[in-house]
Amino acid sequence: PSVYKLLVICTEPDKTHPLMSAIIDAFAIDKDSVAFCSLFQFEQLQGDLPELVWSTLGDIKVADNVNFLSSPSLAVLNHEPDAKKSLWKQFCAYRK
């Protein structure tokens, strides 16, 4: 299994967006257990994925057995309460 609990597939601006750490805190995941990568890096990945994968690039292709969360970019998410709710609902569905 992966040493990380969460893999975030995102752009550099999303990675450094203030909302990123707020969301990771809300997910109650230790920041040392989070890895970040670009879509290109993700597509090159081999081996085990963490228990949770979150894309701020919208829907992307992942294996059926992956717990996958999808959201718009954080700049968009920051101003769209419905998008935040959708992300939270996805997260809660996997936590059960």
Backbone bond lengths (Angstrom), bond angles and torsions (degrees), N, CA, C in turn:
res aa  C-N    CA-C-N  psi(-1)  N-CA   C-N-CA  omega(-1)  CA-C   N-CA-C  phi
1 P - - - 1.468 - - 1.527 111.56 -
2 S 1.299 115.46 158.78 1.464 121.55 -179.65 1.525 110.81 -70.58
3 V 1.331 116.30 150.60 1.467 120.32 176.53 1.535 110.30 -78.09
4 Y 1.322 116.22 -14.05 1.466 120.87 -179.66 1.522 111.18 -96.21
5 K 1.329 116.13 153.82 1.463 121.01 176.67 1.517 111.11 -98.03
6 L 1.340 115.67 -25.55 1.463 120.59 -176.82 1.519 109.80 -139.81
7 L 1.326 115.56 132.18 1.456 121.56 172.74 1.521 106.82 -113.80
8 V 1.326 116.42 122.90 1.460 121.22 178.93 1.524 108.86 -106.04
9 I 1.321 115.51 120.22 1.463 121.46 176.68 1.524 105.66 -97.50
10 C 1.334 116.01 112.82 1.458 118.85 -171.73 1.523 111.67 -157.71
11 T 1.317 114.96 173.44 1.453 121.57 174.65 1.530 108.78 -85.59
12 E 1.301 116.35 165.83 1.472 120.83 177.83 1.544 111.32 -60.23
13 P 1.348 119.02 -43.78 1.479 118.38 177.59 1.532 112.70 -59.97
14 D 1.342 117.62 -36.33 1.466 119.74 177.80 1.527 110.84 -67.37
15 K 1.316 115.96 -40.29 1.469 120.65 -177.70 1.531 110.86 -58.70
16 T 1.339 116.12 -37.18 1.469 119.95 -175.69 1.530 112.88 -98.76
17 H 1.334 116.96 1.73 1.471 121.10 -179.47 1.534 109.65 -66.11
18 P 1.340 117.85 139.02 1.474 120.48 -179.58 1.537 113.17 -56.92
19 L 1.319 116.42 -30.41 1.466 120.01 -179.85 1.529 112.07 -66.36
20 M 1.335 117.19 -27.22 1.468 120.44 -177.94 1.531 111.15 -57.44
21 S 1.331 117.08 -51.42 1.469 117.87 -177.86 1.526 110.92 -68.69
22 A 1.332 117.58 -31.26 1.469 120.16 177.59 1.531 110.66 -64.56
23 I 1.328 116.56 -41.20 1.469 120.26 179.97 1.528 110.16 -69.09
24 I 1.318 117.56 -42.90 1.469 120.55 179.22 1.538 109.78 -62.47
25 D 1.338 116.47 -39.24 1.467 119.82 174.94 1.528 110.66 -62.07
26 A 1.330 116.56 -43.46 1.465 120.69 179.76 1.528 111.32 -62.74
27 F 1.337 116.12 -35.03 1.467 120.59 176.65 1.527 111.25 -72.72
28 A 1.337 116.83 -9.41 1.469 122.58 -178.49 1.525 111.28 57.46
29 I 1.324 114.92 44.05 1.465 120.88 176.87 1.530 107.67 -112.76
30 D 1.319 115.93 130.21 1.455 121.69 179.63 1.531 109.59 -62.31
31 K 1.330 116.86 133.97 1.469 120.26 -176.63 1.543 112.60 -59.58
32 D 1.317 117.50 -26.56 1.469 120.49 176.81 1.529 112.19 -71.81
33 S 1.345 116.28 -12.83 1.465 121.14 -179.03 1.526 112.27 -99.89
34 V 1.347 115.52 11.16 1.463 120.73 -177.82 1.528 109.84 -112.47
35 A 1.323 115.82 132.39 1.466 121.27 174.97 1.525 108.26 -116.99
36 F 1.326 115.89 148.96 1.460 122.02 179.26 1.517 109.12 -120.45
37 C 1.336 116.23 144.82 1.458 119.36 173.31 1.521 109.76 -154.74
38 S 1.315 115.07 162.71 1.463 121.19 174.97 1.533 108.19 -84.02
39 L 1.317 116.30 168.77 1.460 120.12 177.00 1.532 110.23 -60.64
40 F 1.323 116.71 -41.50 1.467 120.50 178.17 1.527 110.62 -59.19
41 Q 1.337 116.47 -46.73 1.475 120.09 179.45 1.527 110.54 -62.08
42 F 1.329 116.20 -41.07 1.463 120.03 -179.94 1.524 110.99 -61.36
43 E 1.345 115.69 -42.63 1.467 119.75 -179.24 1.527 112.09 -65.95
44 Q 1.332 117.68 -22.23 1.468 121.82 178.50 1.534 112.38 -89.08
45 L 1.335 116.46 -11.89 1.469 121.15 -174.75 1.520 111.84 -62.25
46 Q 1.297 115.29 138.22 1.455 122.09 172.86 1.519 107.05 -123.81
47 G 1.320 116.14 152.15 1.457 118.70 174.88 1.512 113.25 95.34
48 D 1.314 115.13 -164.47 1.459 121.55 -172.48 1.526 112.60 -72.87
49 L 1.304 114.82 139.11 1.464 121.17 173.92 1.523 108.53 -98.23
50 P 1.330 116.75 157.34 1.463 119.30 174.98 1.532 110.28 -64.02
51 E 1.342 116.49 171.63 1.462 119.22 -177.75 1.526 111.87 -67.16
52 L 1.340 116.92 -19.07 1.458 120.17 -178.00 1.526 110.14 -136.61
53 V 1.339 116.57 133.01 1.461 122.28 177.35 1.524 107.16 -124.22
54 W 1.326 116.20 128.21 1.462 121.41 -178.91 1.527 108.78 -123.88
55 S 1.317 115.70 126.87 1.459 121.34 176.79 1.521 110.25 -109.63
56 T 1.342 116.63 127.37 1.465 120.40 172.75 1.532 109.42 -94.84
57 L 1.331 115.58 14.71 1.461 122.01 179.68 1.524 110.67 -107.22
58 G 1.339 116.33 15.04 1.459 119.95 -175.58 1.518 110.35 81.94
59 D 1.330 116.32 -162.85 1.462 121.27 -177.53 1.524 111.07 -71.84
60 I 1.307 115.07 134.55 1.464 121.26 174.31 1.523 107.29 -134.08
61 K 1.308 116.97 168.55 1.465 120.37 -178.81 1.526 110.28 -78.58
62 V 1.336 114.81 123.52 1.464 120.71 173.71 1.532 107.58 -137.59
63 A 1.308 116.21 160.94 1.465 120.42 178.48 1.527 109.81 -63.62
64 D 1.333 115.99 152.80 1.469 121.20 -177.56 1.521 113.10 -61.80
65 N 1.321 116.81 -26.97 1.464 119.88 -175.99 1.531 113.12 -86.63
66 V 1.325 117.46 4.84 1.466 121.17 -178.36 1.525 109.63 -91.13
67 N 1.327 116.20 132.37 1.464 121.18 172.27 1.517 107.02 -75.93
68 F 1.326 115.62 103.82 1.458 121.06 -169.28 1.525 111.67 -115.20
69 L 1.325 115.58 126.28 1.463 122.26 174.78 1.517 108.09 -109.83
70 S 1.320 115.93 142.01 1.451 120.34 -178.21 1.524 109.29 -131.94
71 S 1.332 115.81 136.49 1.466 119.80 176.45 1.523 108.64 -148.96
72 P 1.336 115.66 164.86 1.470 117.65 170.91 1.530 109.41 -71.52
73 S 1.312 116.27 177.36 1.468 119.97 177.52 1.524 110.08 -59.25
74 L 1.317 116.75 158.16 1.461 119.93 -176.93 1.521 112.30 -66.65
75 A 1.320 117.44 -29.73 1.470 120.09 176.13 1.531 109.75 -60.45
76 V 1.334 116.49 -39.75 1.468 121.52 177.20 1.524 109.81 -74.52
77 L 1.317 116.29 -47.16 1.470 122.34 -178.44 1.524 111.21 -55.60
78 N 1.310 115.92 -37.52 1.460 122.46 -177.54 1.530 112.18 -58.26
79 H 1.343 116.16 -29.65 1.465 120.37 -175.50 1.526 113.15 -110.55
80 E 1.314 116.83 6.59 1.468 120.01 -178.23 1.527 111.40 -126.28
81 P 1.332 116.23 94.57 1.471 120.36 -179.52 1.535 112.86 -55.73
82 D 1.337 117.75 -36.50 1.463 119.74 -179.56 1.523 111.63 -65.13
83 A 1.333 116.15 -36.97 1.465 120.05 178.27 1.530 110.12 -67.23
84 K 1.337 116.46 -38.91 1.481 119.97 176.52 1.523 110.05 -62.85
85 K 1.337 116.41 -44.39 1.473 120.21 179.59 1.523 110.34 -61.03
86 S 1.324 116.69 -41.67 1.459 120.83 -179.73 1.531 110.63 -61.26
87 L 1.331 116.66 -44.69 1.465 120.71 178.59 1.528 110.43 -61.37
88 W 1.323 116.76 -44.51 1.469 121.11 -179.86 1.526 110.84 -63.02
89 K 1.345 117.18 -41.14 1.471 120.48 178.56 1.524 110.40 -62.54
90 Q 1.326 116.67 -42.01 1.474 119.95 178.27 1.524 109.61 -60.66
91 F 1.340 115.81 -44.88 1.463 120.43 -178.50 1.533 110.33 -62.07
92 C 1.325 116.68 -46.94 1.473 120.74 -178.85 1.520 111.77 -62.53
93 A 1.324 116.98 -34.14 1.469 120.63 179.35 1.527 111.48 -63.58
94 Y 1.343 117.58 -35.14 1.464 120.74 -179.78 1.515 112.96 -82.14
95 R 1.316 116.87 -20.13 1.461 120.08 -176.61 1.501 113.32 -74.14
96 K 1.331 117.33 -20.43 1.477 121.14 -174.85 1.523 111.61 -64.18
